Amino acid sequence: MLQFINDMPVHVVGIHAVGKVTREDIDTVLIPHLNNMVEQHGEINYLLVLETDIKNFTAGALWQDIKIGLKHFTKWNKIAVVTDQKGVEQFSNWFRILIPGKSRGFPLERLDEAIKWIARR
């Protein structure tokens, strides 16, 4: 399930992933907020708190996630992925060479630091 994090700065989309994540979650939670961020700010600053295993994302969810990422490819400013999954955190650090913006992984214990980093302009 994806949940919108309400108490983020206005220029940051915060999403919390727990349990099973489906295409419907991507369509109803993530996509509207990313589209709105592009409309309002012209760029995306995205915080993902990943407290579920990446294996809990359905194929449809992963496909929708890829599609929205490509749709807004030039709009990604910053991505912070907060997780205790070392592989995902490391991928987030390397992902920065594939996107025009910055990407960084953080362990869950450093969530506050991730929020400060993603919020900094």
Secondary structure, DSSP 8 states (H G I E B T S, - for coil): -EEE-TTS-TT-EEEEE-S-B-HHHIIIIIHHHHHHHHHHHSSEEEEEEE-S-GGGB-HHHHHHHHHHHHHTGGGEEEEEEE-S-HHHHHHHHHHTTTSSSEEEEE-GGGHHHHHHHHH--
